[in-house]
Amino acid sequence: YLGIMLMTAIGGVSLGLLISSLVADPKTAANIVPLVLIPQIIMGGALIKYEDMNRNLALLYALSHWFSEHPSKEQEKKMASKLEVPFVCQFIAMRWSYEEMIVAQAKLNPLTRRQDRTQREIDRIVAKRDQAPTDRQRLEDLKEALALLSGLEAESPSELDHYLGLVDQILDRKRPFDRALFKNATGPVTAEQIYVNQKVSDLISNAEMEQSDYRRGNRPNVFFGAKKRYFGIKVGVFAFNTTVLIMSTLGLLGLLHWILRKQLEVRRS
């Protein structure tokens, strides 16, 4: 989370420096800043949901409807998703950092990260045609660990972290699963209460259902989708959004450098 916030902050500082370099009067720069920040807030996806926005903001969506009064049967099958980001909002830096932050909260929290890791290893072993006895034993350990994680309880958050550490040792093959290690794993504190935000999980689940809807033809790039597809290439949201934030910041800094050089050349001449 710190890395995402740091990239967002650097991008904001770069934008502020760019604005200040375009005007000579500090008051003018201060008056321009709200004009830049308000679109970031409104169209970033946090204040107003994209499904509640006017769909005509999406340029491609509007053009497809303007020029196809009678869409074909194939077009009718491919229903547009309300979670697709409007075209103009793709140029809002806040949209990329907010999406990445929400997906990180849902996928990289201590509980979900361990559950996903366990499930991936289970799928890998199940996919094997010839399973050795060690594979079958490992599969049983992983199933027990996954079931434990789904309802893990403890007396306190520190005790909960202790049990998660034991699960890590099982996943790292440092010890086999032993139910006796977790015989006292009961209490008022649950791992889901501590690490999982239900509203965030609902956002991610809704996005995954939108992407997997067979009626939409090709899987659309929806907001909060963990995977994106651009030009036939499938990329993760963390890699792509981080790249966008870094490239946009470098672009702003490059433009700032060019403006300052031009101003220096004018003053020297």
N, C-alpha and C positions, 0 to 999 in steps of 0.2 A: 504493500500500500504506500509506503514511504517513497518508493521509486516512482510510482504513478503520480503522486502529489508533487514530487520534485520536478518531474518533466512538465507538469501542468503549470507550476509556478514559474519555471524558466521560460516557458512559452508566453505566459502573461507578461513577464518582465520585458521580454523581447518585443512584444506588441506595444507595450507602453513606451519603450525607448524609440520605437519606430514612429509612433505618433508625435512624440516630443521633437523628433528630428525634422518633421515636416513643417512645423510652425515655429515662429520666432517668439511668440508671446506665450508665457506660461498659462495665462488665463484662457487663451484659446485652446491650448492643449487639454486643460482641465475640463473645458466644455465639450471637447470631442470624445473624451474617455467614456462618458455615459452612453453616447451613441454607439460605441463599439461594444460595451459590456452588456447592454440591454439585449441585443440579439443573442449573445452568448447564453444569457440566463433563460430567455424565452424559448429558444430553439435548441437548447442543449439536451432536451429529453427528460430532465428532472422535474421542472416546474409544470410543464404541460406535456402530457403523453402524446406520442406521435400518432397513436390511433385516434386521438381526439382532434388532431390538426386537420386543416383543409387539405384534402388529397391533391388539390391543384398545385400545391407547393412542390410536388414531385413532378419535375419537368417531363420525364419519360412517360409517367402515368398520364399526364394531361395530353401530351401529343398523341399517345396511342388511342385515347378516347375521342380526340378531335377528328382524327383521320380514319376512324373505323366506326362509323355509325351502326354498321351491321357486322359485328365480329363473327369470325368463323367458329365452327364447333370446337376446333382445337384451342382457339383463344378463350372460349367460354369455359373450357375444362380447366385452364390454368388460371385459377382465381387469384386475384391480387391479395397479398397479405396486408392487413392494416398495421402490422408491426414493421413493415419496411420503412426505412428512413427517407423522408422527403429529400429530393435532390439538393435543394438549397441548404438543408441542414448538414449535408456532408462537408460543408466548408466551415462548420462551427467546431472549434477545437474542443470545447467543453463536451461535445457529444461523444468524442472518442475517449476522453479520459473518464467520463462518467460511466460509459458502457464497460470499459475495462475494469473499473473499480467494482462495479456491481457483480460482474462475472467472477472476479477474483474473490469477493466475499463468499459467493456461492460455491465455488469450486476449490478454492485453496485454503479454506478454513481447516483447522486440525482434524475435525471429524470426517468431513466429506473427502478430504485428501486421502485419508487412510482407507475409507470405504472404497473409493475409486481404485486405489492401488490394489486392494485385496480382490476386487471384482475383476480387474484386468488380469491378474495372475490366475484366478480361477478359470477365466475364459481361455487363457493360454494353455492350461493343462487339459481342459476339456477338449480343446481342439486337436490334441495329440491323438493319433490313431492307436499307437502302441504305448500304453501307460505302464511304466514300471511300478513295482510295489512302493517304491519311495514316492513316486508321483501320486499314487492313490492316498498314501498317508498324508502327503503334503496338501492334497485337495481337501481331505477331511479337516485338517488343521485350519485351513483358510476359511472353510465354511463355518466352522465354530467361531473363528475370529470375527467374521462378518456378522454373524448373528449376535455376537457379544457387543459389537460396536453399535448395532442398531438400537440397543436398549441399555447402553452402559449408564450405570448410576454410581454415585459415591456420596460420602458424607460431606465433602468439601471440594472446591475446585482443585486444590493441591493434590488431594487424593485421586481425583479424576485424572490429572496429569500423570500421576504415578501409574495408573492402569493403562493409559495410552502409551506410556513408555514400555510397559510389558508387551503390549500389542506390537510395538515397533520391533522388539526383539524377536517376536514370532515371525513377523514379515521378513526380517533380515536373516532368518534361519539360524538365529543364535540359540534358540530353545524351541522345543515343541510346545504345542498348545496343551495347557494343563488347567482344567477347570478349577482345581484347588487354589490356583493363584488368584482367582476372582470370586472366591466363595463369599467374601465380605463386600462385594461390589454392589451394595444397595444403599439407598439413602435419598434424601430430598433433592440432591443436585444431579441433573442428567446432562450428558454431553450435548444433547440436542438443544437444551435450554441455554447452555453456555456459548456454543459455537455456531449454531444455525439460526439465521434470521428468516423467519417464515415468510415474510413479505418478499424478501429477496429471492427465496427459493421459488415462490409462486411466479415471480417475473421470469426466472430462468425456465421453469417448467412450461410456462405458456409459450415462450419463444421456441423451445424444443418441439412442442406439439405443432406449432405453426410450420416449422421447417420440415417436419416429417409427414405433414398432411399430403396424402397421395393425390388429392384433387388439384394441387397446385403445380403439377408437372415437375419441372426442375425445382430443387430446393431453393427458396428465396433467401437472400441475405437479410435476416430480420434483426431488429434491435435486441440486444442481449443474447444473440446466438453465439454459442461457443465456437462454432466453425463458420468460416466465410468461404465463398467461392468467387474468385475473380479471374476472368479469362480462362476458365476451365481448371484453375489451380486452387486446390483446397488448402487453406491456411487457418491457423488458430487465431482466435481473437486477440490473445496477448501479443503474439508476434506482429500481427498486422497493425493493431492500434498503436503499439509502441513505435513501430516504424513510421506511422503517420505523424505521431506527435513529434518525434525527433526530426523528421524531414521538414515539417512545417516550421519548427523552431529554427532550424538551420536556414530555411528560406527567408524567414523574417530577419535573422541576423545578417544574412548575405545582402538583403535589400538595404538594411540599415548601414552596412559597411559601404555599399555603393553610394548611398545618399550622402553620407559624411565625406566621402572622398570627393564627390562633386562639389560639395559646399566648400571644402578646403581649396579646391582648384579655383573656384570663383574668387575666393578671398585673396589668394596669392596673385591672381591676375589683376 
